Amino acid sequence: MNITHLGTAAAERIPGLFCRCDLCRFAREQGGREIRTQSQAIIDGRLLIDFPGDTYLHMLHGGLDLPRISTLLVTH
Ligand SMILES: [Zn+2]
């Protein structure tokens, strides 16, 4: 089984749009893997876990191939 996490943050994301906390400030400065998008995962390229607003971003930058999805599991 191959699990790929496309996003691992809550709805607000990291950094938060208007947040000035240390974590969000650090994420803005570092970029890259410190930027966390809304939670979504894919299993074996065909089972998609959740469908957040960042799905479009995950398709563009995370390699998400939506036409291959056969099952969508919505957890919340
Ligand atoms: Zn913050």
N, CA, C, O and the ligand as a Tripos MOL2 file, in Angstrom:
@<TRIPOS>MOLECULE
protein
  305   303    77     0     0
PROTEIN
NO_CHARGES

@<TRIPOS>ATOM
      1 N           0.8430   -1.1810    0.0000 N.3       1 MET1
      2 CA          0.0000    0.0000    0.0000 C.3       1 MET1
      3 C           0.8870    1.2420    0.0000 C.2       1 MET1
      4 O           1.8550    1.3220    0.7560 O.2       1 MET1
      5 N           0.5570    2.1870   -0.8340 N.am      2 ASN2
      6 CA          1.3210    3.4340   -0.9370 C.3       2 ASN2
      7 C           0.4250    4.6040   -0.5240 C.2       2 ASN2
      8 O          -0.5830    4.8840   -1.1730 O.2       2 ASN2
      9 N           0.8020    5.2820    0.5600 N.am      3 ILE3
     10 CA          0.0270    6.4280    1.0500 C.3       3 ILE3
     11 C           0.8280    7.7060    0.8180 C.2       3 ILE3
     12 O           1.9780    7.8140    1.2430 O.2       3 ILE3
     13 N           0.2130    8.6660    0.1430 N.am      4 THR4
     14 CA          0.8480    9.9660   -0.0820 C.3       4 THR4
     15 C           0.0070   11.0400    0.5950 C.2       4 THR4
     16 O          -1.1780   11.1920    0.3000 O.2       4 THR4
     17 N           0.6320   11.7810    1.5030 N.am      5 HIS5
     18 CA         -0.0460   12.8940    2.1540 C.3       5 HIS5
     19 C           0.1310   14.1290    1.2730 C.2       5 HIS5
     20 O           1.2540   14.5710    1.0320 O.2       5 HIS5
     21 N          -0.9560   14.6670    0.8070 N.am      6 LEU6
     22 CA         -0.9160   15.8470   -0.0610 C.3       6 LEU6
     23 C          -0.9810   17.1330    0.7570 C.2       6 LEU6
     24 O          -0.4890   18.1750    0.3250 O.2       6 LEU6
     25 N          -1.5760   17.0580    1.9110 N.am      7 GLY7
     26 CA         -1.6730   18.1900    2.8270 C.3       7 GLY7
     27 C          -1.8340   17.6660    4.2380 C.2       7 GLY7
     28 O          -2.4230   16.6050    4.4440 O.2       7 GLY7
     29 N          -1.3070   18.4110    5.2290 N.am      8 THR8
     30 CA         -1.3530   17.9270    6.6100 C.3       8 THR8
     31 C          -1.7700   18.9950    7.6030 C.2       8 THR8
     32 O          -1.5250   18.8520    8.8010 O.2       8 THR8
     33 N          -2.3920   20.0590    7.1290 N.am      9 ALA9
     34 CA         -2.8140   21.1170    8.0440 C.3       9 ALA9
     35 C          -4.3390   21.1550    8.1530 C.2       9 ALA9
     36 O          -5.0570   20.4810    7.4150 O.2       9 ALA9
     37 N          -4.7950   21.9570    9.0860 N.am     10 ALA10
     38 CA         -6.2300   22.1640    9.2480 C.3      10 ALA10
     39 C          -6.7220   23.1520    8.1950 C.2      10 ALA10
     40 O          -5.9590   23.5580    7.3180 O.2      10 ALA10
     41 N          -7.9590   23.5290    8.2760 N.am     11 ALA11
     42 CA         -8.5760   24.3930    7.2660 C.3      11 ALA11
     43 C          -7.8470   25.7180    7.1000 C.2      11 ALA11
     44 O          -7.7860   26.2540    5.9940 O.2      11 ALA11
     45 N          -7.2910   26.2540    8.1860 N.am     12 GLU12
     46 CA         -6.6440   27.5660    8.1070 C.3      12 GLU12
     47 C          -5.3180   27.5280    7.3460 C.2      12 GLU12
     48 O          -4.8950   28.5330    6.7750 O.2      12 GLU12
     49 N          -4.6680   26.3670    7.3410 N.am     13 ARG13
     50 CA         -3.3560   26.1740    6.7030 C.3      13 ARG13
     51 C          -2.2390   26.8140    7.5440 C.2      13 ARG13
     52 O          -2.5070   27.5730    8.4750 O.2      13 ARG13
     53 N          -1.0150   26.5000    7.2050 N.am     14 ILE14
     54 CA          0.1640   27.0890    7.8540 C.3      14 ILE14
     55 C           1.0950   27.5880    6.7620 C.2      14 ILE14
     56 O           1.5450   26.7820    5.9480 O.2      14 ILE14
     57 N           1.3980   28.8420    6.7050 N.am     15 PRO15
     58 CA          0.9960   29.8830    7.6450 C.3      15 PRO15
     59 C          -0.4460   30.3350    7.4210 C.2      15 PRO15
     60 O          -0.9570   30.3290    6.3010 O.2      15 PRO15
     61 N          -1.0750   30.7220    8.5130 N.am     16 GLY16
     62 CA         -2.4230   31.2680    8.4320 C.3      16 GLY16
     63 C          -2.3850   32.6350    7.7550 C.2      16 GLY16
     64 O          -1.3990   33.3660    7.8490 O.2      16 GLY16
     65 N          -3.4650   32.9610    7.0790 N.am     17 LEU17
     66 CA         -3.5120   34.1960    6.2950 C.3      17 LEU17
     67 C          -3.1480   35.4440    7.0970 C.2      17 LEU17
     68 O          -2.3870   36.2900    6.6270 O.2      17 LEU17
     69 N          -3.6900   35.5540    8.3020 N.am     18 PHE18
     70 CA         -3.4770   36.7610    9.0970 C.3      18 PHE18
     71 C          -2.7250   36.4860   10.3970 C.2      18 PHE18
     72 O          -2.6720   37.3410   11.2810 O.2      18 PHE18
     73 N          -2.1430   35.2880   10.5120 N.am     19 CYS19
     74 CA         -1.5090   34.8900   11.7660 C.3      19 CYS19
     75 C          -0.0670   35.4020   11.8530 C.2      19 CYS19
     76 O           0.6760   35.4010   10.8720 O.2      19 CYS19
     77 N           0.2940   35.8310   13.0440 N.am     20 ARG20
     78 CA          1.6530   36.3030   13.2880 C.3      20 ARG20
     79 C           2.3630   35.4760   14.3470 C.2      20 ARG20
     80 O           3.3520   35.9230   14.9290 O.2      20 ARG20
     81 N           1.8620   34.2660   14.6010 N.am     21 CYS21
     82 CA          2.4990   33.4260   15.6280 C.3      21 CYS21
     83 C           3.8770   32.9650   15.1210 C.2      21 CYS21
     84 O           4.1880   33.0780   13.9350 O.2      21 CYS21
     85 N           4.6840   32.4490   16.0420 N.am     22 ASP22
     86 CA          6.0450   32.0320   15.6920 C.3      22 ASP22
     87 C           6.0540   30.9580   14.6060 C.2      22 ASP22
     88 O           6.8830   30.9920   13.6970 O.2      22 ASP22
     89 N           5.1290   30.0060   14.7090 N.am     23 LEU23
     90 CA          5.0840   28.9190   13.7290 C.3      23 LEU23
     91 C           4.7910   29.4440   12.3210 C.2      23 LEU23
     92 O           5.4550   29.0580   11.3590 O.2      23 LEU23
     93 N           3.8080   30.3130   12.2080 N.am     24 CYS24
     94 CA          3.4430   30.8540   10.8960 C.3      24 CYS24
     95 C           4.5480   31.7580   10.3530 C.2      24 CYS24
     96 O           4.8190   31.7600    9.1530 O.2      24 CYS24
     97 N           5.1760   32.5160   11.2250 N.am     25 ARG25
     98 CA          6.2880   33.3730   10.8010 C.3      25 ARG25
     99 C           7.4490   32.5090   10.2790 C.2      25 ARG25
    100 O           8.0590   32.8240    9.2570 O.2      25 ARG25
    101 N           7.7370   31.4280   10.9910 N.am     26 PHE26
    102 CA          8.8020   30.5130   10.5780 C.3      26 PHE26
    103 C           8.4700   29.8960    9.2160 C.2      26 PHE26
    104 O           9.3320   29.8120    8.3400 O.2      26 PHE26
    105 N           7.2250   29.4700    9.0470 N.am     27 ALA27
    106 CA          6.8130   28.8510    7.7770 C.3      27 ALA27
    107 C           6.9470   29.8370    6.6200 C.2      27 ALA27
    108 O           7.3700   29.4600    5.5270 O.2      27 ALA27
    109 N           6.5910   31.0900    6.8550 N.am     28 ARG28
    110 CA          6.7280   32.1110    5.7970 C.3      28 ARG28
    111 C           8.2030   32.3070    5.4150 C.2      28 ARG28
    112 O           8.5390   32.4520    4.2400 O.2      28 ARG28
    113 N           9.0710   32.3090    6.4290 N.am     29 GLU29
    114 CA         10.4960   32.5270    6.1660 C.3      29 GLU29
    115 C          11.1500   31.3370    5.4600 C.2      29 GLU29
    116 O          11.9660   31.5120    4.5550 O.2      29 GLU29
    117 N          10.7820   30.1290    5.8840 N.am     30 GLN30
    118 CA         11.4280   28.9160    5.3610 C.3      30 GLN30
    119 C          10.8280   28.4530    4.0380 C.2      30 GLN30
    120 O          11.5400   27.9910    3.1470 O.2      30 GLN30
    121 N           9.4900   28.5870    3.9240 N.am     31 GLY31
    122 CA          8.8140   28.1020    2.7260 C.3      31 GLY31
    123 C           8.9720   26.5950    2.5760 C.2      31 GLY31
    124 O           9.1750   25.8970    3.5700 O.2      31 GLY31
    125 N           8.8840   26.0900    1.3700 N.am     32 GLY32
    126 CA          9.0940   24.6670    1.0990 C.3      32 GLY32
    127 C           8.2100   23.7700    1.9300 C.2      32 GLY32
    128 O           6.9960   23.9660    1.9770 O.2      32 GLY32
    129 N           8.8050   22.7820    2.5920 N.am     33 ARG33
    130 CA          8.0320   21.7990    3.3500 C.3      33 ARG33
    131 C           7.3830   22.3710    4.6100 C.2      33 ARG33
    132 O           6.5410   21.7160    5.2250 O.2      33 ARG33
    133 N           7.7660   23.5830    4.9960 N.am     34 GLU34
    134 CA          7.1340   24.2130    6.1650 C.3      34 GLU34
    135 C           5.7460   24.7800    5.8200 C.2      34 GLU34
    136 O           4.9550   25.0710    6.7170 O.2      34 GLU34
    137 N           5.4590   24.9310    4.5430 N.am     35 ILE35
    138 CA          4.1290   25.3710    4.1120 C.3      35 ILE35
    139 C           3.2090   24.1630    4.1250 C.2      35 ILE35
    140 O           3.4600   23.1700    3.4420 O.2      35 ILE35
    141 N           2.1390   24.2550    4.9100 N.am     36 ARG36
    142 CA          1.2340   23.1070    5.0520 C.3      36 ARG36
    143 C          -0.1490   23.4600    4.5490 C.2      36 ARG36
    144 O          -0.7600   24.4360    4.9840 O.2      36 ARG36
    145 N          -0.6250   22.6490    3.6290 N.am     37 THR37
    146 CA         -1.9420   22.8630    3.0420 C.3      37 THR37
    147 C          -2.9730   21.9800    3.7390 C.2      37 THR37
    148 O          -2.6360   21.1970    4.6270 O.2      37 THR37
    149 N          -4.2250   22.1130    3.3310 N.am     38 GLN38
    150 CA         -5.3180   21.3860    3.9840 C.3      38 GLN38
    151 C          -5.1540   19.8690    3.8120 C.2      38 GLN38
    152 O          -4.6660   19.3870    2.7890 O.2      38 GLN38
    153 N          -5.5720   19.1510    4.8290 N.am     39 SER39
    154 CA         -5.3770   17.7050    4.8830 C.3      39 SER39
    155 C          -6.0280   16.9720    3.7190 C.2      39 SER39
    156 O          -7.1990   17.1750    3.3970 O.2      39 SER39
    157 N          -5.2320   16.1200    3.1070 N.am     40 GLN40
    158 CA         -5.7180   15.2520    2.0330 C.3      40 GLN40
    159 C          -4.6540   14.1810    1.8200 C.2      40 GLN40
    160 O          -3.4580   14.4460    1.9410 O.2      40 GLN40
    161 N          -5.0930   12.9950    1.5090 N.am     41 ALA41
    162 CA         -4.1610   11.9040    1.2380 C.3      41 ALA41
    163 C          -4.7100   11.0430    0.1120 C.2      41 ALA41
    164 O          -5.9040   11.0630   -0.1860 O.2      41 ALA41
    165 N          -3.8150   10.2900   -0.5020 N.am     42 ILE42
    166 CA         -4.2340    9.3700   -1.5520 C.3      42 ILE42
    167 C          -3.5540    8.0320   -1.3090 C.2      42 ILE42
    168 O          -2.3710    7.9740   -0.9730 O.2      42 ILE42
    169 N          -4.3100    6.9650   -1.4830 N.am     43 ILE43
    170 CA         -3.8020    5.6170   -1.2710 C.3      43 ILE43
    171 C          -3.7890    4.8880   -2.6080 C.2      43 ILE43
    172 O          -4.8020    4.7810   -3.3000 O.2      43 ILE43
    173 N          -2.6170    4.3960   -2.9390 N.am     44 ASP44
    174 CA         -2.4160    3.6420   -4.1870 C.3      44 ASP44
    175 C          -2.9250    4.3880   -5.4200 C.2      44 ASP44
    176 O          -3.3170    3.7630   -6.4060 O.2      44 ASP44
    177 N          -2.9200    5.6990   -5.3690 N.am     45 GLY45
    178 CA         -3.2740    6.5040   -6.5270 C.3      45 GLY45
    179 C          -4.7360    6.4660   -6.9150 C.2      45 GLY45
    180 O          -5.1210    7.0920   -7.9020 O.2      45 GLY45
    181 N          -5.5770    5.7380   -6.1560 N.am     46 ARG46
    182 CA         -6.9830    5.5780   -6.5580 C.3      46 ARG46
    183 C          -7.9890    5.8830   -5.4560 C.2      46 ARG46
    184 O          -9.1470    6.1790   -5.7530 O.2      46 ARG46
    185 N          -7.5840    5.8180   -4.2090 N.am     47 LEU47
    186 CA         -8.4940    6.1050   -3.0950 C.3      47 LEU47
    187 C          -8.1030    7.4590   -2.5160 C.2      47 LEU47
    188 O          -7.0290    7.6010   -1.9310 O.2      47 LEU47
    189 N          -8.9680    8.4460   -2.6780 N.am     48 LEU48
    190 CA         -8.6850    9.7950   -2.2060 C.3      48 LEU48
    191 C          -9.3600   10.0170   -0.8670 C.2      48 LEU48
    192 O         -10.5500    9.7440   -0.7030 O.2      48 LEU48
    193 N          -8.5820   10.5180    0.0970 N.am     49 ILE49
    194 CA         -9.1050   10.7970    1.4280 C.3      49 ILE49
    195 C          -9.3360   12.3010    1.5310 C.2      49 ILE49
    196 O          -8.3850   13.0830    1.5310 O.2      49 ILE49
    197 N         -10.5770   12.6940    1.6160 N.am     50 ASP50
    198 CA        -11.0360   14.0820    1.7610 C.3      50 ASP50
    199 C         -10.8670   14.9040    0.4820 C.2      50 ASP50
    200 O         -10.0830   14.5670   -0.4050 O.2      50 ASP50
    201 N         -11.6340   15.9920    0.4240 N.am     51 PHE51
    202 CA        -11.6560   16.8240   -0.7760 C.3      51 PHE51
    203 C         -11.6950   18.2980   -0.3520 C.2      51 PHE51
    204 O         -12.7100   18.9670   -0.5500 O.2      51 PHE51
    205 N         -10.5930   18.8130    0.2330 N.am     52 PRO52
    206 CA        -10.5690   20.1970    0.7280 C.3      52 PRO52
    207 C         -10.4400   21.1980   -0.4130 C.2      52 PRO52
    208 O         -10.2840   20.8290   -1.5770 O.2      52 PRO52
    209 N         -10.5080   22.4580   -0.0490 N.am     53 GLY53
    210 CA        -10.3500   23.5270   -1.0310 C.3      53 GLY53
    211 C          -8.9850   23.5140   -1.6990 C.2      53 GLY53
    212 O          -8.8320   24.0310   -2.8050 O.2      53 GLY53
    213 N          -7.9980   22.9330   -1.0420 N.am     54 ASP54
    214 CA         -6.6440   22.8650   -1.6170 C.3      54 ASP54
    215 C          -6.4770   21.7340   -2.6230 C.2      54 ASP54
    216 O          -5.3650   21.4970   -3.0950 O.2      54 ASP54
    217 N          -7.5390   21.0380   -2.9580 N.am     55 THR55
    218 CA         -7.4360   19.9350   -3.9250 C.3      55 THR55
    219 C          -6.8450   20.4210   -5.2450 C.2      55 THR55
    220 O          -6.0160   19.7430   -5.8530 O.2      55 THR55
    221 N          -7.2720   21.5810   -5.6740 N.am     56 TYR56
    222 CA         -6.7450   22.1280   -6.9350 C.3      56 TYR56
    223 C          -5.2290   22.3460   -6.8420 C.2      56 TYR56
    224 O          -4.4890   22.0250   -7.7720 O.2      56 TYR56
    225 N          -4.7810   22.8940   -5.7140 N.am     57 LEU57
    226 CA         -3.3500   23.0910   -5.4910 C.3      57 LEU57
    227 C          -2.6110   21.7550   -5.4570 C.2      57 LEU57
    228 O          -1.5130   21.6390   -6.0010 O.2      57 LEU57
    229 N          -3.2010   20.7580   -4.8270 N.am     58 HIS58
    230 CA         -2.5780   19.4320   -4.7680 C.3      58 HIS58
    231 C          -2.4850   18.8100   -6.1540 C.2      58 HIS58
    232 O          -1.5400   18.0770   -6.4480 O.2      58 HIS58
    233 N          -3.4590   19.0990   -7.0030 N.am     59 MET59
    234 CA         -3.4140   18.5990   -8.3800 C.3      59 MET59
    235 C          -2.2590   19.2670   -9.1290 C.2      59 MET59
    236 O          -1.5270   18.6060   -9.8660 O.2      59 MET59
    237 N          -2.1000   20.5750   -8.9380 N.am     60 LEU60
    238 CA         -1.0700   21.3120   -9.6730 C.3      60 LEU60
    239 C           0.3430   21.0090   -9.1750 C.2      60 LEU60
    240 O           1.2690   20.8680   -9.9730 O.2      60 LEU60
    241 N           0.5050   20.9080   -7.8480 N.am     61 HIS61
    242 CA          1.8540   20.8000   -7.2860 C.3      61 HIS61
    243 C           2.1300   19.4910   -6.5540 C.2      61 HIS61
    244 O           3.2850   19.2090   -6.2350 O.2      61 HIS61
    245 N           1.1210   18.6930   -6.2820 N.am     62 GLY62
    246 CA          1.3260   17.4700   -5.5170 C.3      62 GLY62
    247 C           1.2350   16.2030   -6.3370 C.2      62 GLY62
    248 O           1.3790   15.1010   -5.8070 O.2      62 GLY62
    249 N           0.9980   16.3540   -7.6210 N.am     63 GLY63
    250 CA          0.9250   15.1700   -8.4720 C.3      63 GLY63
    251 C          -0.3910   14.4230   -8.3900 C.2      63 GLY63
    252 O          -0.4820   13.2750   -8.8270 O.2      63 GLY63
    253 N          -1.4090   15.0580   -7.8350 N.am     64 LEU64
    254 CA         -2.7160   14.4060   -7.7250 C.3      64 LEU64
    255 C          -3.3400   14.2580   -9.1170 C.2      64 LEU64
    256 O          -3.5510   15.2450   -9.8220 O.2      64 LEU64
    257 N          -3.6260   13.0260   -9.4950 N.am     65 ASP65
    258 CA         -4.2030   12.7170  -10.8060 C.3      65 ASP65
    259 C          -5.6870   12.3930  -10.6100 C.2      65 ASP65
    260 O          -6.0530   11.2260  -10.4700 O.2      65 ASP65
    261 N          -6.5230   13.4020  -10.5990 N.am     66 LEU66
    262 CA         -7.9470   13.2250  -10.2720 C.3      66 LEU66
    263 C          -8.6680   12.2320  -11.1790 C.2      66 LEU66
    264 O          -9.4920   11.4710  -10.6720 O.2      66 LEU66
    265 N          -8.4150   12.1870  -12.4800 N.am     67 PRO67
    266 CA         -9.1340   11.2030  -13.3050 C.3      67 PRO67
    267 C          -8.8740    9.7440  -12.9100 C.2      67 PRO67
    268 O          -9.6550    8.8650  -13.2730 O.2      67 PRO67
    269 N          -7.7960    9.4750  -12.1770 N.am     68 ARG68
    270 CA         -7.4960    8.0990  -11.7410 C.3      68 ARG68
    271 C          -8.2640    7.6990  -10.4940 C.2      68 ARG68
    272 O          -8.3020    6.5160  -10.1550 O.2      68 ARG68
    273 N          -8.8770    8.6540   -9.8000 N.am     69 ILE69
    274 CA         -9.5530    8.3570   -8.5300 C.3      69 ILE69
    275 C         -10.7980    7.4960   -8.7820 C.2      69 ILE69
    276 O         -11.6440    7.8230   -9.6140 O.2      69 ILE69
    277 N         -10.8800    6.4110   -8.0540 N.am     70 SER70
    278 CA        -12.0570    5.5520   -8.1710 C.3      70 SER70
    279 C         -12.9690    5.6720   -6.9580 C.2      70 SER70
    280 O         -14.1670    5.4000   -7.0450 O.2      70 SER70
    281 N         -12.3930    6.0860   -5.8090 N.am     71 THR71
    282 CA        -13.1660    6.1740   -4.5650 C.3      71 THR71
    283 C         -12.7460    7.4160   -3.7930 C.2      71 THR71
    284 O         -11.5600    7.7300   -3.6920 O.2      71 THR71
    285 N         -13.7440    8.1220   -3.2460 N.am     72 LEU72
    286 CA        -13.4830    9.2830   -2.3870 C.3      72 LEU72
    287 C         -14.0640    8.9800   -1.0100 C.2      72 LEU72
    288 O         -15.2390    8.6370   -0.8760 O.2      72 LEU72
    289 N         -13.2240    9.1120    0.0030 N.am     73 LEU73
    290 CA        -13.6460    8.9190    1.3900 C.3      73 LEU73
    291 C         -13.5980   10.2690    2.0870 C.2      73 LEU73
    292 O         -12.5290   10.8650    2.2200 O.2      73 LEU73
    293 N         -14.7550   10.7530    2.5320 N.am     74 VAL74
    294 CA        -14.8150   12.0520    3.2020 C.3      74 VAL74
    295 C         -14.8780   11.7920    4.7000 C.2      74 VAL74
    296 O         -15.8200   11.1750    5.1970 O.2      74 VAL74
    297 N         -13.8520   12.2770    5.4200 N.am     75 THR75
    298 CA        -13.8010   12.0200    6.8630 C.3      75 THR75
    299 C         -14.4360   13.1210    7.6920 C.2      75 THR75
    300 O         -14.8530   12.8900    8.8280 O.2      75 THR75
    301 N         -14.5110   14.3170    7.1250 N.am     76 HIS76
    302 CA        -15.1310   15.4140    7.8610 C.3      76 HIS76
    303 C         -15.4060   16.5750    6.9380 C.2      76 HIS76
    304 O         -15.9280   17.6000    7.3740 O.2      76 HIS76
    305 ZN         -0.0550   30.8580   13.2150 Zn       77 ZN77
@<TRIPOS>BOND
     1     1     2 1
     2     2     3 1
     3     3     4 2
     4     3     5 am
     5     5     6 1
     6     6     7 1
     7     7     8 2
     8     7     9 am
     9     9    10 1
    10    10    11 1
    11    11    12 2
    12    11    13 am
    13    13    14 1
    14    14    15 1
    15    15    16 2
    16    15    17 am
    17    17    18 1
    18    18    19 1
    19    19    20 2
    20    19    21 am
    21    21    22 1
    22    22    23 1
    23    23    24 2
    24    23    25 am
    25    25    26 1
    26    26    27 1
    27    27    28 2
    28    27    29 am
    29    29    30 1
    30    30    31 1
    31    31    32 2
    32    31    33 am
    33    33    34 1
    34    34    35 1
    35    35    36 2
    36    35    37 am
    37    37    38 1
    38    38    39 1
    39    39    40 2
    40    39    41 am
    41    41    42 1
    42    42    43 1
    43    43    44 2
    44    43    45 am
    45    45    46 1
    46    46    47 1
    47    47    48 2
    48    47    49 am
    49    49    50 1
    50    50    51 1
    51    51    52 2
    52    51    53 am
    53    53    54 1
    54    54    55 1
    55    55    56 2
    56    55    57 am
    57    57    58 1
    58    58    59 1
    59    59    60 2
    60    59    61 am
    61    61    62 1
    62    62    63 1
    63    63    64 2
    64    63    65 am
    65    65    66 1
    66    66    67 1
    67    67    68 2
    68    67    69 am
    69    69    70 1
    70    70    71 1
    71    71    72 2
    72    71    73 am
    73    73    74 1
    74    74    75 1
    75    75    76 2
    76    75    77 am
    77    77    78 1
    78    78    79 1
    79    79    80 2
    80    79    81 am
    81    81    82 1
    82    82    83 1
    83    83    84 2
    84    83    85 am
    85    85    86 1
    86    86    87 1
    87    87    88 2
    88    87    89 am
    89    89    90 1
    90    90    91 1
    91    91    92 2
    92    91    93 am
    93    93    94 1
    94    94    95 1
    95    95    96 2
    96    95    97 am
    97    97    98 1
    98    98    99 1
    99    99   100 2
   100    99   101 am
   101   101   102 1
   102   102   103 1
   103   103   104 2
   104   103   105 am
   105   105   106 1
   106   106   107 1
   107   107   108 2
   108   107   109 am
   109   109   110 1
   110   110   111 1
   111   111   112 2
   112   111   113 am
   113   113   114 1
   114   114   115 1
   115   115   116 2
   116   115   117 am
   117   117   118 1
   118   118   119 1
   119   119   120 2
   120   119   121 am
   121   121   122 1
   122   122   123 1
   123   123   124 2
   124   123   125 am
   125   125   126 1
   126   126   127 1
   127   127   128 2
   128   127   129 am
   129   129   130 1
   130   130   131 1
   131   131   132 2
   132   131   133 am
   133   133   134 1
   134   134   135 1
   135   135   136 2
   136   135   137 am
   137   137   138 1
   138   138   139 1
   139   139   140 2
   140   139   141 am
   141   141   142 1
   142   142   143 1
   143   143   144 2
   144   143   145 am
   145   145   146 1
   146   146   147 1
   147   147   148 2
   148   147   149 am
   149   149   150 1
   150   150   151 1
   151   151   152 2
   152   151   153 am
   153   153   154 1
   154   154   155 1
   155   155   156 2
   156   155   157 am
   157   157   158 1
   158   158   159 1
   159   159   160 2
   160   159   161 am
   161   161   162 1
   162   162   163 1
   163   163   164 2
   164   163   165 am
   165   165   166 1
   166   166   167 1
   167   167   168 2
   168   167   169 am
   169   169   170 1
   170   170   171 1
   171   171   172 2
   172   171   173 am
   173   173   174 1
   174   174   175 1
   175   175   176 2
   176   175   177 am
   177   177   178 1
   178   178   179 1
   179   179   180 2
   180   179   181 am
   181   181   182 1
   182   182   183 1
   183   183   184 2
   184   183   185 am
   185   185   186 1
   186   186   187 1
   187   187   188 2
   188   187   189 am
   189   189   190 1
   190   190   191 1
   191   191   192 2
   192   191   193 am
   193   193   194 1
   194   194   195 1
   195   195   196 2
   196   195   197 am
   197   197   198 1
   198   198   199 1
   199   199   200 2
   200   199   201 am
   201   201   202 1
   202   202   203 1
   203   203   204 2
   204   203   205 am
   205   205   206 1
   206   206   207 1
   207   207   208 2
   208   207   209 am
   209   209   210 1
   210   210   211 1
   211   211   212 2
   212   211   213 am
   213   213   214 1
   214   214   215 1
   215   215   216 2
   216   215   217 am
   217   217   218 1
   218   218   219 1
   219   219   220 2
   220   219   221 am
   221   221   222 1
   222   222   223 1
   223   223   224 2
   224   223   225 am
   225   225   226 1
   226   226   227 1
   227   227   228 2
   228   227   229 am
   229   229   230 1
   230   230   231 1
   231   231   232 2
   232   231   233 am
   233   233   234 1
   234   234   235 1
   235   235   236 2
   236   235   237 am
   237   237   238 1
   238   238   239 1
   239   239   240 2
   240   239   241 am
   241   241   242 1
   242   242   243 1
   243   243   244 2
   244   243   245 am
   245   245   246 1
   246   246   247 1
   247   247   248 2
   248   247   249 am
   249   249   250 1
   250   250   251 1
   251   251   252 2
   252   251   253 am
   253   253   254 1
   254   254   255 1
   255   255   256 2
   256   255   257 am
   257   257   258 1
   258   258   259 1
   259   259   260 2
   260   259   261 am
   261   261   262 1
   262   262   263 1
   263   263   264 2
   264   263   265 am
   265   265   266 1
   266   266   267 1
   267   267   268 2
   268   267   269 am
   269   269   270 1
   270   270   271 1
   271   271   272 2
   272   271   273 am
   273   273   274 1
   274   274   275 1
   275   275   276 2
   276   275   277 am
   277   277   278 1
   278   278   279 1
   279   279   280 2
   280   279   281 am
   281   281   282 1
   282   282   283 1
   283   283   284 2
   284   283   285 am
   285   285   286 1
   286   286   287 1
   287   287   288 2
   288   287   289 am
   289   289   290 1
   290   290   291 1
   291   291   292 2
   292   291   293 am
   293   293   294 1
   294   294   295 1
   295   295   296 2
   296   295   297 am
   297   297   298 1
   298   298   299 1
   299   299   300 2
   300   299   301 am
   301   301   302 1
   302   302   303 1
   303   303   304 2
@<TRIPOS>SUBSTRUCTURE
     1 MET1         2 RESIDUE 1 A MET
     2 ASN2         6 RESIDUE 1 A ASN
     3 ILE3        10 RESIDUE 1 A ILE
     4 THR4        14 RESIDUE 1 A THR
     5 HIS5        18 RESIDUE 1 A HIS
     6 LEU6        22 RESIDUE 1 A LEU
     7 GLY7        26 RESIDUE 1 A GLY
     8 THR8        30 RESIDUE 1 A THR
     9 ALA9        34 RESIDUE 1 A ALA
    10 ALA10       38 RESIDUE 1 A ALA
    11 ALA11       42 RESIDUE 1 A ALA
    12 GLU12       46 RESIDUE 1 A GLU
    13 ARG13       50 RESIDUE 1 A ARG
    14 ILE14       54 RESIDUE 1 A ILE
    15 PRO15       58 RESIDUE 1 A PRO
    16 GLY16       62 RESIDUE 1 A GLY
    17 LEU17       66 RESIDUE 1 A LEU
    18 PHE18       70 RESIDUE 1 A PHE
    19 CYS19       74 RESIDUE 1 A CYS
    20 ARG20       78 RESIDUE 1 A ARG
    21 CYS21       82 RESIDUE 1 A CYS
    22 ASP22       86 RESIDUE 1 A ASP
    23 LEU23       90 RESIDUE 1 A LEU
    24 CYS24       94 RESIDUE 1 A CYS
    25 ARG25       98 RESIDUE 1 A ARG
    26 PHE26      102 RESIDUE 1 A PHE
    27 ALA27      106 RESIDUE 1 A ALA
    28 ARG28      110 RESIDUE 1 A ARG
    29 GLU29      114 RESIDUE 1 A GLU
    30 GLN30      118 RESIDUE 1 A GLN
    31 GLY31      122 RESIDUE 1 A GLY
    32 GLY32      126 RESIDUE 1 A GLY
    33 ARG33      130 RESIDUE 1 A ARG
    34 GLU34      134 RESIDUE 1 A GLU
    35 ILE35      138 RESIDUE 1 A ILE
    36 ARG36      142 RESIDUE 1 A ARG
    37 THR37      146 RESIDUE 1 A THR
    38 GLN38      150 RESIDUE 1 A GLN
    39 SER39      154 RESIDUE 1 A SER
    40 GLN40      158 RESIDUE 1 A GLN
    41 ALA41      162 RESIDUE 1 A ALA
    42 ILE42      166 RESIDUE 1 A ILE
    43 ILE43      170 RESIDUE 1 A ILE
    44 ASP44      174 RESIDUE 1 A ASP
    45 GLY45      178 RESIDUE 1 A GLY
    46 ARG46      182 RESIDUE 1 A ARG
    47 LEU47      186 RESIDUE 1 A LEU
    48 LEU48      190 RESIDUE 1 A LEU
    49 ILE49      194 RESIDUE 1 A ILE
    50 ASP50      198 RESIDUE 1 A ASP
    51 PHE51      202 RESIDUE 1 A PHE
    52 PRO52      206 RESIDUE 1 A PRO
    53 GLY53      210 RESIDUE 1 A GLY
    54 ASP54      214 RESIDUE 1 A ASP
    55 THR55      218 RESIDUE 1 A THR
    56 TYR56      222 RESIDUE 1 A TYR
    57 LEU57      226 RESIDUE 1 A LEU
    58 HIS58      230 RESIDUE 1 A HIS
    59 MET59      234 RESIDUE 1 A MET
    60 LEU60      238 RESIDUE 1 A LEU
    61 HIS61      242 RESIDUE 1 A HIS
    62 GLY62      246 RESIDUE 1 A GLY
    63 GLY63      250 RESIDUE 1 A GLY
    64 LEU64      254 RESIDUE 1 A LEU
    65 ASP65      258 RESIDUE 1 A ASP
    66 LEU66      262 RESIDUE 1 A LEU
    67 PRO67      266 RESIDUE 1 A PRO
    68 ARG68      270 RESIDUE 1 A ARG
    69 ILE69      274 RESIDUE 1 A ILE
    70 SER70      278 RESIDUE 1 A SER
    71 THR71      282 RESIDUE 1 A THR
    72 LEU72      286 RESIDUE 1 A LEU
    73 LEU73      290 RESIDUE 1 A LEU
    74 VAL74      294 RESIDUE 1 A VAL
    75 THR75      298 RESIDUE 1 A THR
    76 HIS76      302 RESIDUE 1 A HIS
    77 ZN77       305 GROUP 0 **** ****
